[in-house]
Amino acid sequence: MHYNKGLVWTQTSSINQDNDHMTVNYSLSDGNSFRYEFDILNKNIINDTNSQYGQLCNQGNYQYDKNINPFRHLGFMDFNFQNWSIGNKLTEDVHYLACGFPTLIPVSHSYTYDQDGYPLNKITIYKTGSYDGGTTPVSTRHMKTDFFYQE
């Protein structure tokens, strides 16, 4: 369970070990719910879908490097699986079909690593979202993230 702004979120998940497919159901105390499903390869989420009330909201495909994702090792409950993969995400190809359309959509990430394989910084490239289902970026944005580690 997770509490946020007076809402209680309940998460139930199951994994099909035969095909490395996970299904996660989220139920909110206000009656809303949605489903997140993804496929796993080498401990990384390689594709996913989100659906709400039987309607497909978005679907994505991802590629990863073989370096260390430091967020996976922090020991906290990753309620929405954003930092679940073992590698660092290199590319994202997400198509938003319904249920909401973001303003900026991450497309790719590049990293600089230390000698132990931990990221020192990450550059994320975004395209602007589109309400017509188009995939052509209107403009591109960049964001830099610096990582600092303490023992």
C-alpha positions as CSV (number, residue, x, y, z in Angstrom):
1,M,0.0,0.0,0.0
2,H,1.1,3.6,-0.7
3,Y,-0.5,6.8,0.6
4,N,-0.5,9.9,-1.5
5,K,-2.6,13.1,-1.0
6,G,-5.3,11.3,1.0
7,L,-5.5,8.4,-1.5
8,V,-4.6,4.9,-0.6
9,W,-3.0,3.0,-3.5
10,T,-3.0,-0.8,-3.5
11,Q,-0.7,-2.6,-5.8
12,T,-0.9,-6.3,-6.7
13,S,1.5,-8.0,-9.0
14,S,2.2,-11.3,-10.6
15,I,4.9,-12.7,-12.8
16,N,4.7,-15.4,-15.4
17,Q,8.0,-17.2,-15.0
18,D,7.5,-19.0,-18.3
19,N,7.7,-15.9,-20.5
20,D,9.1,-13.3,-18.0
21,H,5.9,-11.1,-18.2
22,M,4.8,-9.1,-15.1
23,T,1.3,-7.7,-14.6
24,V,0.7,-5.0,-12.0
25,N,-2.7,-3.8,-10.9
26,Y,-3.1,-0.5,-9.1
27,S,-6.3,0.3,-7.3
28,L,-7.0,3.7,-5.7
29,S,-9.3,4.3,-2.8
30,D,-11.3,6.8,-4.9
31,G,-12.4,3.9,-7.2
32,N,-9.9,4.5,-10.0
33,S,-7.6,1.7,-11.2
34,F,-5.1,1.0,-14.0
35,R,-2.9,-1.9,-15.2
36,Y,0.8,-1.9,-16.0
37,E,2.3,-4.8,-17.8
38,F,5.9,-5.4,-18.9
39,D,8.3,-8.0,-20.3
40,I,11.7,-8.7,-18.8
41,L,15.0,-9.6,-20.5
42,N,18.3,-9.7,-18.6
43,K,16.6,-8.1,-15.6
44,N,15.5,-5.0,-17.6
45,I,12.0,-3.9,-18.7
46,I,12.2,-4.2,-22.5
47,N,8.6,-3.2,-23.3
48,D,5.5,-2.2,-21.4
49,T,1.9,-1.1,-21.7
50,N,-0.4,0.9,-19.5
51,S,-4.2,0.5,-19.6
52,Q,-7.2,1.9,-17.8
53,Y,-10.7,0.6,-17.9
54,G,-9.8,-1.8,-20.7
55,Q,-8.4,1.0,-22.9
56,L,-4.7,0.9,-24.0
57,C,-3.2,4.2,-22.8
58,N,0.5,3.8,-24.0
59,Q,3.0,1.3,-25.0
60,G,6.8,1.5,-25.0
61,N,10.0,-0.3,-26.0
62,Y,13.4,0.2,-24.3
63,Q,17.1,-0.5,-24.6
64,Y,19.7,-0.6,-21.8
65,D,23.4,-0.6,-21.3
66,K,25.2,-3.2,-19.2
67,N,26.4,-0.7,-16.6
68,I,25.1,-0.3,-13.0
69,N,21.8,1.4,-12.4
70,P,22.5,3.0,-9.0
71,F,18.8,3.6,-8.2
72,R,18.1,-0.2,-8.3
73,H,20.4,-0.6,-5.3
74,L,19.0,2.0,-2.9
75,G,16.8,-0.5,-1.1
76,F,13.4,1.4,-1.4
77,M,10.1,0.1,-2.7
78,D,10.0,1.1,-6.4
79,F,6.2,1.4,-6.4
80,N,5.9,2.4,-10.1
81,F,9.0,0.4,-11.4
82,Q,10.8,3.5,-12.7
83,N,14.1,2.3,-11.3
84,W,13.5,-1.5,-11.4
85,S,15.8,-2.4,-14.3
86,I,19.3,-3.4,-13.6
87,G,20.9,-1.4,-16.5
88,N,20.7,2.2,-17.4
89,K,18.1,3.1,-20.1
90,L,19.6,4.2,-23.4
91,T,16.5,4.6,-25.6
92,E,12.7,4.9,-25.1
93,D,10.1,4.5,-27.8
94,V,6.8,5.2,-26.1
95,H,3.6,5.9,-28.0
96,Y,0.7,7.6,-26.1
97,L,-2.6,6.5,-27.5
98,A,-5.2,7.7,-24.9
99,C,-5.6,8.5,-21.1
100,G,-3.2,11.5,-21.2
101,F,-0.4,13.0,-23.3
102,P,2.8,14.3,-21.7
103,T,4.3,17.6,-22.8
104,L,7.9,16.2,-23.0
105,I,8.7,12.6,-23.9
106,P,12.2,11.1,-23.2
107,V,13.8,9.6,-26.3
108,S,17.4,8.8,-25.4
109,H,20.0,8.9,-22.6
110,S,23.8,9.0,-22.7
111,Y,26.0,8.5,-19.8
112,T,29.5,9.1,-18.5
113,Y,30.8,6.4,-16.1
114,D,33.4,6.2,-13.4
115,Q,36.0,3.4,-13.3
116,D,33.5,1.1,-11.4
117,G,30.7,1.4,-13.9
118,Y,28.5,3.8,-12.0
119,P,27.1,6.8,-13.9
120,L,28.7,10.2,-13.2
121,N,26.2,12.1,-15.4
122,K,23.4,11.5,-17.8
123,I,22.1,13.6,-20.7
124,T,18.5,13.0,-21.6
125,I,17.0,14.1,-24.9
126,Y,13.3,14.8,-25.1
127,K,10.8,15.4,-27.9
128,T,7.6,17.4,-27.4
129,G,4.4,15.4,-27.0
130,S,1.7,15.4,-29.6
131,Y,-2.0,15.3,-29.1
132,D,-2.6,13.9,-32.6
133,G,-0.6,10.7,-32.1
134,G,2.3,12.0,-34.2
135,T,5.8,10.8,-33.6
136,T,7.8,13.7,-35.2
137,P,9.4,15.9,-32.5
138,V,8.3,19.5,-32.8
139,S,11.4,20.6,-30.9
140,T,14.1,18.9,-28.8
141,R,15.0,19.5,-25.2
142,H,18.0,18.3,-23.2
143,M,18.5,17.7,-19.5
144,K,21.7,16.9,-17.6
145,T,21.7,14.9,-14.4
146,D,24.9,14.7,-12.2
147,F,25.4,11.7,-9.8
148,F,27.2,12.0,-6.5
149,Y,28.0,9.0,-4.3
150,Q,28.8,8.9,-0.6
151,E,30.2,5.9,1.3
